[in-house]
Each structure stands twice: as structure tokens, then as C-alpha cells.
Amino acid sequence: MTIEGFDYGVRVISGEYGPTFERLTLRDQRVAGIRNVYGALAIRQLTSVNRVPRSRASISSA
């Protein structure tokens, strides 16, 4: 799967469910490829083609 554009390619803001991705390509995001707040992610074969950080994680949505 390829996600192109947007502020974040993947955004997770829940600690209850954890998405799983395989063969994920993130391209041309504006802020970060992945935004993770209190989430659990499983990712295999991630490709990031960006000028921004591949991921940004925190414990607060602010």
C-alpha cells in the first residue's frame, strides 16, 4: 500500500487497538510519515520517501 501526501500518512490515537501494516510506502507527507499517540503499531517492510521524520510519537494528543 502507498500513501501519498497529507500531513501524516498514518495517524494512530488510540491505545485500545493496534493496526498492523505490511509493505507500507509513505511518500511526500508534510509533517511526519506516522503520528502515533498512545498507540501500538506493527509494521513490516516500511519505506518512507519524505523530507520529514518517518515517525513522531508522544503520550499526549496536544
C-alpha positions in Angstrom: 0.0 0.0 0.0 1.2 3.5 -0.8 0.0 6.6 1.0 0.9 9.8 -0.8 0.5 13.4 0.6 -1.4 14.6 3.7 0.1 15.9 6.9 0.5 12.3 8.2 0.4 9.1 6.2 -0.8 7.1 9.2 -2.2 8.6 12.4 -3.0 6.4 15.5 -4.5 8.0 18.5 -5.9 5.0 20.5 -4.3 2.7 22.9 -7.1 0.2 22.6 -6.4 -1.2 19.1 -3.1 -1.6 17.3 -3.1 -1.6 13.5 -0.8 -3.9 11.5 0.8 -2.9 8.2 2.9 -4.9 5.8 4.7 -3.4 2.7 3.7 0.1 3.5 5.2 3.1 1.5 4.8 6.6 2.8 5.5 9.4 0.3 5.5 13.2 0.4 3.9 13.8 3.8 4.0 17.4 5.2 4.6 16.8 9.0 5.6 13.2 9.5 5.1 9.8 7.9 3.5 8.3 11.0 1.9 10.1 14.0 1.4 7.8 17.0 -0.2 8.9 20.2 -0.7 6.1 22.8 -0.9 3.6 20.0 0.7 0.2 19.4 1.7 -0.4 15.8 3.1 -3.4 14.0 4.8 -2.5 10.7 6.9 -4.8 8.4 8.7 -3.6 5.3 8.2 0.2 5.7 9.5 2.5 3.1 9.5 6.3 3.7 10.2 8.7 0.9 10.0 12.0 2.7 11.8 15.2 3.8 10.0 15.0 7.2 10.6 12.5 10.0 9.5 8.9 9.4 7.6 8.8 12.7 6.6 11.1 15.5 5.3 9.5 18.8 4.0 11.0 22.0 1.8 10.3 25.0 -0.4 13.4 24.5 -2.5 14.4 21.5 -1.6 18.1 22.0 
